[in-house]
Amino acid sequence: MTTKVSISRRSIQLLRIAVSGIFLVAGLNHLLEVEKTAQRIEHGNFKAFTHFFGDPQWLIILSGIAMLVAGFSFLMGYKTKWAAMLLMAVLIPITLTVQVGQMATLGPLFKNIAIFGGLLFFILNDTDNLLNKSK
């Protein structure tokens, strides 16, 4: 059984803008504040997770580049699903290494969970074609 769901074109655009902003700012911060970001990882309860994948400073630079490229693509609505998947792939290890295990500051953890929800919307829905059809 197919159910038709009507989604406002403007709401999709606004959600893209709202979600992409944090990645553009974080990506820029990763590139401009590598040492400061590395210190946050070193104070995280799961820092060994980061070290398993390599030198944290290189991972910070790579994640910064990925967040800027995918964040801008997401903002512009270009290859939105792929950009959302890349952003999700970057956000998962960041959440595991920095936010999980810090019970005193649950706000950042639940912020990331909310961002996951926004990204999942674009991964699970073909918004590129939806917006193109409504033009």
Phi and psi in radians as a Rosetta constraint file:
Dihedral C 1 N 2 CA 2 C 2 CIRCULARHARMONIC -1.770 0.35
Dihedral N 2 CA 2 C 2 N 3 CIRCULARHARMONIC 2.267 0.35
Dihedral C 2 N 3 CA 3 C 3 CIRCULARHARMONIC -1.936 0.35
Dihedral N 3 CA 3 C 3 N 4 CIRCULARHARMONIC 2.275 0.35
Dihedral C 3 N 4 CA 4 C 4 CIRCULARHARMONIC -1.503 0.35
Dihedral N 4 CA 4 C 4 N 5 CIRCULARHARMONIC 2.254 0.35
Dihedral C 4 N 5 CA 5 C 5 CIRCULARHARMONIC -2.064 0.35
Dihedral N 5 CA 5 C 5 N 6 CIRCULARHARMONIC 2.275 0.35
Dihedral C 5 N 6 CA 6 C 6 CIRCULARHARMONIC -1.751 0.35
Dihedral N 6 CA 6 C 6 N 7 CIRCULARHARMONIC 2.179 0.35
Dihedral C 6 N 7 CA 7 C 7 CIRCULARHARMONIC -2.136 0.35
Dihedral N 7 CA 7 C 7 N 8 CIRCULARHARMONIC 2.288 0.35
Dihedral C 7 N 8 CA 8 C 8 CIRCULARHARMONIC -1.126 0.35
Dihedral N 8 CA 8 C 8 N 9 CIRCULARHARMONIC 2.266 0.35
Dihedral C 8 N 9 CA 9 C 9 CIRCULARHARMONIC -1.030 0.35
Dihedral N 9 CA 9 C 9 N 10 CIRCULARHARMONIC -0.727 0.35
Dihedral C 9 N 10 CA 10 C 10 CIRCULARHARMONIC -1.127 0.35
Dihedral N 10 CA 10 C 10 N 11 CIRCULARHARMONIC -0.662 0.35
Dihedral C 10 N 11 CA 11 C 11 CIRCULARHARMONIC -1.143 0.35
Dihedral N 11 CA 11 C 11 N 12 CIRCULARHARMONIC -0.620 0.35
Dihedral C 11 N 12 CA 12 C 12 CIRCULARHARMONIC -1.147 0.35
Dihedral N 12 CA 12 C 12 N 13 CIRCULARHARMONIC -0.762 0.35
Dihedral C 12 N 13 CA 13 C 13 CIRCULARHARMONIC -1.121 0.35
Dihedral N 13 CA 13 C 13 N 14 CIRCULARHARMONIC -0.745 0.35
Dihedral C 13 N 14 CA 14 C 14 CIRCULARHARMONIC -1.159 0.35
Dihedral N 14 CA 14 C 14 N 15 CIRCULARHARMONIC -0.669 0.35
Dihedral C 14 N 15 CA 15 C 15 CIRCULARHARMONIC -1.133 0.35
Dihedral N 15 CA 15 C 15 N 16 CIRCULARHARMONIC -0.722 0.35
Dihedral C 15 N 16 CA 16 C 16 CIRCULARHARMONIC -1.042 0.35
Dihedral N 16 CA 16 C 16 N 17 CIRCULARHARMONIC -0.790 0.35
Dihedral C 16 N 17 CA 17 C 17 CIRCULARHARMONIC -1.110 0.35
Dihedral N 17 CA 17 C 17 N 18 CIRCULARHARMONIC -0.803 0.35
Dihedral C 17 N 18 CA 18 C 18 CIRCULARHARMONIC -1.106 0.35
Dihedral N 18 CA 18 C 18 N 19 CIRCULARHARMONIC -0.764 0.35
Dihedral C 18 N 19 CA 19 C 19 CIRCULARHARMONIC -1.276 0.35
Dihedral N 19 CA 19 C 19 N 20 CIRCULARHARMONIC -0.661 0.35
Dihedral C 19 N 20 CA 20 C 20 CIRCULARHARMONIC -1.185 0.35
Dihedral N 20 CA 20 C 20 N 21 CIRCULARHARMONIC -0.522 0.35
Dihedral C 20 N 21 CA 21 C 21 CIRCULARHARMONIC -0.958 0.35
Dihedral N 21 CA 21 C 21 N 22 CIRCULARHARMONIC -0.775 0.35
Dihedral C 21 N 22 CA 22 C 22 CIRCULARHARMONIC -1.150 0.35
Dihedral N 22 CA 22 C 22 N 23 CIRCULARHARMONIC -0.584 0.35
Dihedral C 22 N 23 CA 23 C 23 CIRCULARHARMONIC -1.291 0.35
Dihedral N 23 CA 23 C 23 N 24 CIRCULARHARMONIC -0.619 0.35
Dihedral C 23 N 24 CA 24 C 24 CIRCULARHARMONIC -1.174 0.35
Dihedral N 24 CA 24 C 24 N 25 CIRCULARHARMONIC -0.756 0.35
Dihedral C 24 N 25 CA 25 C 25 CIRCULARHARMONIC -1.183 0.35
Dihedral N 25 CA 25 C 25 N 26 CIRCULARHARMONIC -0.805 0.35
Dihedral C 25 N 26 CA 26 C 26 CIRCULARHARMONIC -1.138 0.35
Dihedral N 26 CA 26 C 26 N 27 CIRCULARHARMONIC -0.705 0.35
Dihedral C 26 N 27 CA 27 C 27 CIRCULARHARMONIC -1.070 0.35
Dihedral N 27 CA 27 C 27 N 28 CIRCULARHARMONIC -0.764 0.35
Dihedral C 27 N 28 CA 28 C 28 CIRCULARHARMONIC -1.115 0.35
Dihedral N 28 CA 28 C 28 N 29 CIRCULARHARMONIC -0.752 0.35
Dihedral C 28 N 29 CA 29 C 29 CIRCULARHARMONIC -1.092 0.35
Dihedral N 29 CA 29 C 29 N 30 CIRCULARHARMONIC -0.674 0.35
Dihedral C 29 N 30 CA 30 C 30 CIRCULARHARMONIC -1.055 0.35
Dihedral N 30 CA 30 C 30 N 31 CIRCULARHARMONIC -0.691 0.35
Dihedral C 30 N 31 CA 31 C 31 CIRCULARHARMONIC -1.366 0.35
Dihedral N 31 CA 31 C 31 N 32 CIRCULARHARMONIC -0.564 0.35
Dihedral C 31 N 32 CA 32 C 32 CIRCULARHARMONIC -1.575 0.35
Dihedral N 32 CA 32 C 32 N 33 CIRCULARHARMONIC -0.370 0.35
Dihedral C 32 N 33 CA 33 C 33 CIRCULARHARMONIC -2.235 0.35
Dihedral N 33 CA 33 C 33 N 34 CIRCULARHARMONIC 0.882 0.35
Dihedral C 33 N 34 CA 34 C 34 CIRCULARHARMONIC -1.002 0.35
Dihedral N 34 CA 34 C 34 N 35 CIRCULARHARMONIC -0.855 0.35
Dihedral C 34 N 35 CA 35 C 35 CIRCULARHARMONIC -1.113 0.35
Dihedral N 35 CA 35 C 35 N 36 CIRCULARHARMONIC -0.760 0.35
Dihedral C 35 N 36 CA 36 C 36 CIRCULARHARMONIC -1.099 0.35
Dihedral N 36 CA 36 C 36 N 37 CIRCULARHARMONIC -0.726 0.35
Dihedral C 36 N 37 CA 37 C 37 CIRCULARHARMONIC -1.163 0.35
Dihedral N 37 CA 37 C 37 N 38 CIRCULARHARMONIC -0.681 0.35
Dihedral C 37 N 38 CA 38 C 38 CIRCULARHARMONIC -1.087 0.35
Dihedral N 38 CA 38 C 38 N 39 CIRCULARHARMONIC -0.637 0.35
Dihedral C 38 N 39 CA 39 C 39 CIRCULARHARMONIC -1.139 0.35
Dihedral N 39 CA 39 C 39 N 40 CIRCULARHARMONIC -0.647 0.35
Dihedral C 39 N 40 CA 40 C 40 CIRCULARHARMONIC -1.100 0.35
Dihedral N 40 CA 40 C 40 N 41 CIRCULARHARMONIC -0.690 0.35
Dihedral C 40 N 41 CA 41 C 41 CIRCULARHARMONIC -1.136 0.35
Dihedral N 41 CA 41 C 41 N 42 CIRCULARHARMONIC -0.759 0.35
Dihedral C 41 N 42 CA 42 C 42 CIRCULARHARMONIC -1.105 0.35
Dihedral N 42 CA 42 C 42 N 43 CIRCULARHARMONIC -0.438 0.35
Dihedral C 42 N 43 CA 43 C 43 CIRCULARHARMONIC -1.584 0.35
Dihedral N 43 CA 43 C 43 N 44 CIRCULARHARMONIC -0.098 0.35
Dihedral C 43 N 44 CA 44 C 44 CIRCULARHARMONIC -1.316 0.35
Dihedral N 44 CA 44 C 44 N 45 CIRCULARHARMONIC 2.642 0.35
Dihedral C 44 N 45 CA 45 C 45 CIRCULARHARMONIC -1.198 0.35
Dihedral N 45 CA 45 C 45 N 46 CIRCULARHARMONIC -0.411 0.35
Dihedral C 45 N 46 CA 46 C 46 CIRCULARHARMONIC -2.031 0.35
Dihedral N 46 CA 46 C 46 N 47 CIRCULARHARMONIC 0.682 0.35
Dihedral C 46 N 47 CA 47 C 47 CIRCULARHARMONIC -1.101 0.35
Dihedral N 47 CA 47 C 47 N 48 CIRCULARHARMONIC -0.462 0.35
Dihedral C 47 N 48 CA 48 C 48 CIRCULARHARMONIC -1.069 0.35
Dihedral N 48 CA 48 C 48 N 49 CIRCULARHARMONIC -0.528 0.35
Dihedral C 48 N 49 CA 49 C 49 CIRCULARHARMONIC -1.026 0.35
Dihedral N 49 CA 49 C 49 N 50 CIRCULARHARMONIC -0.748 0.35
Dihedral C 49 N 50 CA 50 C 50 CIRCULARHARMONIC -1.166 0.35
Dihedral N 50 CA 50 C 50 N 51 CIRCULARHARMONIC -0.816 0.35
Dihedral C 50 N 51 CA 51 C 51 CIRCULARHARMONIC -1.099 0.35
Dihedral N 51 CA 51 C 51 N 52 CIRCULARHARMONIC -0.476 0.35
Dihedral C 51 N 52 CA 52 C 52 CIRCULARHARMONIC -1.046 0.35
Dihedral N 52 CA 52 C 52 N 53 CIRCULARHARMONIC -0.607 0.35
Dihedral C 52 N 53 CA 53 C 53 CIRCULARHARMONIC -1.584 0.35
Dihedral N 53 CA 53 C 53 N 54 CIRCULARHARMONIC -0.143 0.35
Dihedral C 53 N 54 CA 54 C 54 CIRCULARHARMONIC 2.379 0.35
Dihedral N 54 CA 54 C 54 N 55 CIRCULARHARMONIC -2.942 0.35
Dihedral C 54 N 55 CA 55 C 55 CIRCULARHARMONIC -1.113 0.35
Dihedral N 55 CA 55 C 55 N 56 CIRCULARHARMONIC 2.110 0.35
Dihedral C 55 N 56 CA 56 C 56 CIRCULARHARMONIC -0.961 0.35
Dihedral N 56 CA 56 C 56 N 57 CIRCULARHARMONIC -0.631 0.35
Dihedral C 56 N 57 CA 57 C 57 CIRCULARHARMONIC -1.145 0.35
Dihedral N 57 CA 57 C 57 N 58 CIRCULARHARMONIC -0.688 0.35
Dihedral C 57 N 58 CA 58 C 58 CIRCULARHARMONIC -1.194 0.35
Dihedral N 58 CA 58 C 58 N 59 CIRCULARHARMONIC -0.655 0.35
Dihedral C 58 N 59 CA 59 C 59 CIRCULARHARMONIC -1.137 0.35
Dihedral N 59 CA 59 C 59 N 60 CIRCULARHARMONIC -0.626 0.35
Dihedral C 59 N 60 CA 60 C 60 CIRCULARHARMONIC -1.139 0.35
Dihedral N 60 CA 60 C 60 N 61 CIRCULARHARMONIC -0.773 0.35
Dihedral C 60 N 61 CA 61 C 61 CIRCULARHARMONIC -1.122 0.35
Dihedral N 61 CA 61 C 61 N 62 CIRCULARHARMONIC -0.804 0.35
Dihedral C 61 N 62 CA 62 C 62 CIRCULARHARMONIC -1.091 0.35
Dihedral N 62 CA 62 C 62 N 63 CIRCULARHARMONIC -0.738 0.35
Dihedral C 62 N 63 CA 63 C 63 CIRCULARHARMONIC -1.188 0.35
Dihedral N 63 CA 63 C 63 N 64 CIRCULARHARMONIC -0.603 0.35
Dihedral C 63 N 64 CA 64 C 64 CIRCULARHARMONIC -1.099 0.35
Dihedral N 64 CA 64 C 64 N 65 CIRCULARHARMONIC -0.769 0.35
Dihedral C 64 N 65 CA 65 C 65 CIRCULARHARMONIC -1.109 0.35
Dihedral N 65 CA 65 C 65 N 66 CIRCULARHARMONIC -0.801 0.35
Dihedral C 65 N 66 CA 66 C 66 CIRCULARHARMONIC -1.063 0.35
Dihedral N 66 CA 66 C 66 N 67 CIRCULARHARMONIC -0.742 0.35
Dihedral C 66 N 67 CA 67 C 67 CIRCULARHARMONIC -1.144 0.35
Dihedral N 67 CA 67 C 67 N 68 CIRCULARHARMONIC -0.678 0.35
Dihedral C 67 N 68 CA 68 C 68 CIRCULARHARMONIC -1.189 0.35
Dihedral N 68 CA 68 C 68 N 69 CIRCULARHARMONIC -0.817 0.35
Dihedral C 68 N 69 CA 69 C 69 CIRCULARHARMONIC -1.170 0.35
Dihedral N 69 CA 69 C 69 N 70 CIRCULARHARMONIC -0.917 0.35
Dihedral C 69 N 70 CA 70 C 70 CIRCULARHARMONIC -1.199 0.35
Dihedral N 70 CA 70 C 70 N 71 CIRCULARHARMONIC -0.624 0.35
Dihedral C 70 N 71 CA 71 C 71 CIRCULARHARMONIC -1.109 0.35
Dihedral N 71 CA 71 C 71 N 72 CIRCULARHARMONIC -0.721 0.35
Dihedral C 71 N 72 CA 72 C 72 CIRCULARHARMONIC -1.207 0.35
Dihedral N 72 CA 72 C 72 N 73 CIRCULARHARMONIC -0.741 0.35
Dihedral C 72 N 73 CA 73 C 73 CIRCULARHARMONIC -1.048 0.35
Dihedral N 73 CA 73 C 73 N 74 CIRCULARHARMONIC -0.771 0.35
Dihedral C 73 N 74 CA 74 C 74 CIRCULARHARMONIC -1.074 0.35
Dihedral N 74 CA 74 C 74 N 75 CIRCULARHARMONIC -0.799 0.35
Dihedral C 74 N 75 CA 75 C 75 CIRCULARHARMONIC -0.998 0.35
Dihedral N 75 CA 75 C 75 N 76 CIRCULARHARMONIC -0.773 0.35
Dihedral C 75 N 76 CA 76 C 76 CIRCULARHARMONIC -1.400 0.35
Dihedral N 76 CA 76 C 76 N 77 CIRCULARHARMONIC -0.164 0.35
Dihedral C 76 N 77 CA 77 C 77 CIRCULARHARMONIC 1.342 0.35
Dihedral N 77 CA 77 C 77 N 78 CIRCULARHARMONIC 0.417 0.35
Dihedral C 77 N 78 CA 78 C 78 CIRCULARHARMONIC -1.745 0.35
Dihedral N 78 CA 78 C 78 N 79 CIRCULARHARMONIC 2.108 0.35
Dihedral C 78 N 79 CA 79 C 79 CIRCULARHARMONIC 0.895 0.35
Dihedral N 79 CA 79 C 79 N 80 CIRCULARHARMONIC 0.870 0.35
Dihedral C 79 N 80 CA 80 C 80 CIRCULARHARMONIC -0.992 0.35
Dihedral N 80 CA 80 C 80 N 81 CIRCULARHARMONIC -0.775 0.35
Dihedral C 80 N 81 CA 81 C 81 CIRCULARHARMONIC -1.091 0.35
Dihedral N 81 CA 81 C 81 N 82 CIRCULARHARMONIC -0.768 0.35
Dihedral C 81 N 82 CA 82 C 82 CIRCULARHARMONIC -1.173 0.35
Dihedral N 82 CA 82 C 82 N 83 CIRCULARHARMONIC -0.699 0.35
Dihedral C 82 N 83 CA 83 C 83 CIRCULARHARMONIC -1.103 0.35
Dihedral N 83 CA 83 C 83 N 84 CIRCULARHARMONIC -0.740 0.35
Dihedral C 83 N 84 CA 84 C 84 CIRCULARHARMONIC -1.104 0.35
Dihedral N 84 CA 84 C 84 N 85 CIRCULARHARMONIC -0.678 0.35
Dihedral C 84 N 85 CA 85 C 85 CIRCULARHARMONIC -1.154 0.35
Dihedral N 85 CA 85 C 85 N 86 CIRCULARHARMONIC -0.699 0.35
Dihedral C 85 N 86 CA 86 C 86 CIRCULARHARMONIC -1.154 0.35
Dihedral N 86 CA 86 C 86 N 87 CIRCULARHARMONIC -0.759 0.35
Dihedral C 86 N 87 CA 87 C 87 CIRCULARHARMONIC -1.095 0.35
Dihedral N 87 CA 87 C 87 N 88 CIRCULARHARMONIC -0.682 0.35
Dihedral C 87 N 88 CA 88 C 88 CIRCULARHARMONIC -1.106 0.35
Dihedral N 88 CA 88 C 88 N 89 CIRCULARHARMONIC -0.752 0.35
Dihedral C 88 N 89 CA 89 C 89 CIRCULARHARMONIC -1.097 0.35
Dihedral N 89 CA 89 C 89 N 90 CIRCULARHARMONIC -0.557 0.35
Dihedral C 89 N 90 CA 90 C 90 CIRCULARHARMONIC -1.378 0.35
Dihedral N 90 CA 90 C 90 N 91 CIRCULARHARMONIC -0.668 0.35
Dihedral C 90 N 91 CA 91 C 91 CIRCULARHARMONIC -1.234 0.35
Dihedral N 91 CA 91 C 91 N 92 CIRCULARHARMONIC -0.573 0.35
Dihedral C 91 N 92 CA 92 C 92 CIRCULARHARMONIC -1.051 0.35
Dihedral N 92 CA 92 C 92 N 93 CIRCULARHARMONIC -0.944 0.35
Dihedral C 92 N 93 CA 93 C 93 CIRCULARHARMONIC -1.156 0.35
Dihedral N 93 CA 93 C 93 N 94 CIRCULARHARMONIC -0.554 0.35
Dihedral C 93 N 94 CA 94 C 94 CIRCULARHARMONIC -1.100 0.35
Dihedral N 94 CA 94 C 94 N 95 CIRCULARHARMONIC -0.772 0.35
Dihedral C 94 N 95 CA 95 C 95 CIRCULARHARMONIC -1.120 0.35
Dihedral N 95 CA 95 C 95 N 96 CIRCULARHARMONIC -0.749 0.35
Dihedral C 95 N 96 CA 96 C 96 CIRCULARHARMONIC -1.171 0.35
Dihedral N 96 CA 96 C 96 N 97 CIRCULARHARMONIC -0.643 0.35
Dihedral C 96 N 97 CA 97 C 97 CIRCULARHARMONIC -1.503 0.35
Dihedral N 97 CA 97 C 97 N 98 CIRCULARHARMONIC -0.543 0.35
Dihedral C 97 N 98 CA 98 C 98 CIRCULARHARMONIC -1.859 0.35
Dihedral N 98 CA 98 C 98 N 99 CIRCULARHARMONIC -0.788 0.35
Dihedral C 98 N 99 CA 99 C 99 CIRCULARHARMONIC -1.587 0.35
Dihedral N 99 CA 99 C 99 N 100 CIRCULARHARMONIC -0.679 0.35
Dihedral C 99 N 100 CA 100 C 100 CIRCULARHARMONIC -1.193 0.35
Dihedral N 100 CA 100 C 100 N 101 CIRCULARHARMONIC 2.384 0.35
Dihedral C 100 N 101 CA 101 C 101 CIRCULARHARMONIC 1.626 0.35
Dihedral N 101 CA 101 C 101 N 102 CIRCULARHARMONIC -0.069 0.35
Dihedral C 101 N 102 CA 102 C 102 CIRCULARHARMONIC -1.842 0.35
Dihedral N 102 CA 102 C 102 N 103 CIRCULARHARMONIC 1.331 0.35
Dihedral C 102 N 103 CA 103 C 103 CIRCULARHARMONIC -1.088 0.35
Dihedral N 103 CA 103 C 103 N 104 CIRCULARHARMONIC -0.409 0.35
Dihedral C 103 N 104 CA 104 C 104 CIRCULARHARMONIC -1.249 0.35
Dihedral N 104 CA 104 C 104 N 105 CIRCULARHARMONIC -0.408 0.35
Dihedral C 104 N 105 CA 105 C 105 CIRCULARHARMONIC -2.210 0.35
Dihedral N 105 CA 105 C 105 N 106 CIRCULARHARMONIC 1.286 0.35
Dihedral C 105 N 106 CA 106 C 106 CIRCULARHARMONIC -1.322 0.35
Dihedral N 106 CA 106 C 106 N 107 CIRCULARHARMONIC -0.304 0.35
Dihedral C 106 N 107 CA 107 C 107 CIRCULARHARMONIC -0.959 0.35
Dihedral N 107 CA 107 C 107 N 108 CIRCULARHARMONIC -0.904 0.35
Dihedral C 107 N 108 CA 108 C 108 CIRCULARHARMONIC -1.063 0.35
Dihedral N 108 CA 108 C 108 N 109 CIRCULARHARMONIC -0.621 0.35
Dihedral C 108 N 109 CA 109 C 109 CIRCULARHARMONIC -1.100 0.35
Dihedral N 109 CA 109 C 109 N 110 CIRCULARHARMONIC -0.840 0.35
Dihedral C 109 N 110 CA 110 C 110 CIRCULARHARMONIC -1.271 0.35
Dihedral N 110 CA 110 C 110 N 111 CIRCULARHARMONIC -0.422 0.35
Dihedral C 110 N 111 CA 111 C 111 CIRCULARHARMONIC -1.097 0.35
Dihedral N 111 CA 111 C 111 N 112 CIRCULARHARMONIC -0.791 0.35
Dihedral C 111 N 112 CA 112 C 112 CIRCULARHARMONIC -1.142 0.35
Dihedral N 112 CA 112 C 112 N 113 CIRCULARHARMONIC -0.644 0.35
Dihedral C 112 N 113 CA 113 C 113 CIRCULARHARMONIC -1.100 0.35
Dihedral N 113 CA 113 C 113 N 114 CIRCULARHARMONIC -0.702 0.35
Dihedral C 113 N 114 CA 114 C 114 CIRCULARHARMONIC -1.122 0.35
Dihedral N 114 CA 114 C 114 N 115 CIRCULARHARMONIC -0.699 0.35
Dihedral C 114 N 115 CA 115 C 115 CIRCULARHARMONIC -1.113 0.35
Dihedral N 115 CA 115 C 115 N 116 CIRCULARHARMONIC -0.698 0.35
Dihedral C 115 N 116 CA 116 C 116 CIRCULARHARMONIC -0.963 0.35
Dihedral N 116 CA 116 C 116 N 117 CIRCULARHARMONIC -0.754 0.35
Dihedral C 116 N 117 CA 117 C 117 CIRCULARHARMONIC -1.053 0.35
Dihedral N 117 CA 117 C 117 N 118 CIRCULARHARMONIC -0.769 0.35
Dihedral C 117 N 118 CA 118 C 118 CIRCULARHARMONIC -1.109 0.35
Dihedral N 118 CA 118 C 118 N 119 CIRCULARHARMONIC -0.736 0.35
Dihedral C 118 N 119 CA 119 C 119 CIRCULARHARMONIC -1.155 0.35
Dihedral N 119 CA 119 C 119 N 120 CIRCULARHARMONIC -0.710 0.35
Dihedral C 119 N 120 CA 120 C 120 CIRCULARHARMONIC -1.065 0.35
Dihedral N 120 CA 120 C 120 N 121 CIRCULARHARMONIC -0.624 0.35
Dihedral C 120 N 121 CA 121 C 121 CIRCULARHARMONIC -0.966 0.35
Dihedral N 121 CA 121 C 121 N 122 CIRCULARHARMONIC -0.782 0.35
Dihedral C 121 N 122 CA 122 C 122 CIRCULARHARMONIC -1.360 0.35
Dihedral N 122 CA 122 C 122 N 123 CIRCULARHARMONIC -0.466 0.35
Dihedral C 122 N 123 CA 123 C 123 CIRCULARHARMONIC -1.273 0.35
Dihedral N 123 CA 123 C 123 N 124 CIRCULARHARMONIC -0.705 0.35
Dihedral C 123 N 124 CA 124 C 124 CIRCULARHARMONIC -1.505 0.35
Dihedral N 124 CA 124 C 124 N 125 CIRCULARHARMONIC -0.259 0.35
Dihedral C 124 N 125 CA 125 C 125 CIRCULARHARMONIC -2.113 0.35
Dihedral N 125 CA 125 C 125 N 126 CIRCULARHARMONIC 2.396 0.35
Dihedral C 125 N 126 CA 126 C 126 CIRCULARHARMONIC -1.459 0.35
Dihedral N 126 CA 126 C 126 N 127 CIRCULARHARMONIC 1.270 0.35
Dihedral C 126 N 127 CA 127 C 127 CIRCULARHARMONIC -1.247 0.35
Dihedral N 127 CA 127 C 127 N 128 CIRCULARHARMONIC -0.471 0.35
Dihedral C 127 N 128 CA 128 C 128 CIRCULARHARMONIC -1.051 0.35
Dihedral N 128 CA 128 C 128 N 129 CIRCULARHARMONIC -0.846 0.35
Dihedral C 128 N 129 CA 129 C 129 CIRCULARHARMONIC -1.252 0.35
Dihedral N 129 CA 129 C 129 N 130 CIRCULARHARMONIC -0.592 0.35
Dihedral C 129 N 130 CA 130 C 130 CIRCULARHARMONIC -1.076 0.35
Dihedral N 130 CA 130 C 130 N 131 CIRCULARHARMONIC -0.772 0.35
Dihedral C 130 N 131 CA 131 C 131 CIRCULARHARMONIC -1.228 0.35
Dihedral N 131 CA 131 C 131 N 132 CIRCULARHARMONIC -0.629 0.35
Dihedral C 131 N 132 CA 132 C 132 CIRCULARHARMONIC -1.166 0.35
Dihedral N 132 CA 132 C 132 N 133 CIRCULARHARMONIC -0.619 0.35
Dihedral C 132 N 133 CA 133 C 133 CIRCULARHARMONIC -1.237 0.35
Dihedral N 133 CA 133 C 133 N 134 CIRCULARHARMONIC -0.500 0.35
Dihedral C 133 N 134 CA 134 C 134 CIRCULARHARMONIC -1.560 0.35
Dihedral N 134 CA 134 C 134 N 135 CIRCULARHARMONIC 0.053 0.35
